[in-house]
Amino acid sequence: MAAVPASLAGSFKGSFAYYTIKDRLPQILTKVIDTLHRHKNEFFEEHGEKGIEAEKNTISLLSKLRNELQTDKPLVPLDDKLPDTLLWNQYLEYQQNLLDGNGQPSWFQSPWLYVECYMYRRIHEALAQNPPIDDYDVFKEVKVQSFFESHQAIIALCTYLRELLKNIEDLDEKQLQEDFLKLLQVSLWGNKCDLSISAGEDNSQKANPLKSLDDLKPFILVDDMESIWSLLINCKKRRTSEDITRIDIVLDNAGYELITDLVLADFLLSSKLATEVHFHGKCIP
């Protein structure tokens, strides 16, 4: 198999991949370490000296991880006993095989999406190896803050859906299409609230998301919305009482982004564009 194109790896300077690995991921790790340090007293109050020792050991592992990342060290297999450890290590072997003996997978030479996910899994490993703080969520503070700072946008979106559902069965096909395209775009742009992209900085949705769709549309790189609409409306027209139209939504993040997915799912079911919606969540959301 061919190696990963340079533009998908951090070795391509000036790319999003390069910025991600050089700046964004180390910033996230630094904030995780700071979060653990700030909660040292809380760990002591709950767990005594064992909590303090676990905090120190976790910070040591994360500091080592940050150094590995910044100096482009080879990626190492996971060493915990969690259910997905084998799968992660098998994928690392797959990346190794792609190199055909020419070195080892490293932070800047591997696909950026893989190494970003790998970093989060290594954070989880550092905690998992250090009970009694192994179930501590180092991202809880920023997730909660982002969610509550998005509450006005959430209210606006849910109010729009509530009013829409009152007359959903009376909408003609053109009106139904307009609302479908709106809510599909709202679900798409919920990704702007991804705390990983902002390296944990505030990026909550403060404005009514429905009012910014026209301005954001030029930034959609691949637009298959019309094809999706055509598929769904034709399925609805041809559907018999025994037919199923299933939509699968692969969830990314919690908070506002999850709300946009739930609103879209409600609309799909209420409009009968779908008969089932299946959500696929992360094991570490």
Disulfide bonds with the S-S distance in Angstrom:
none
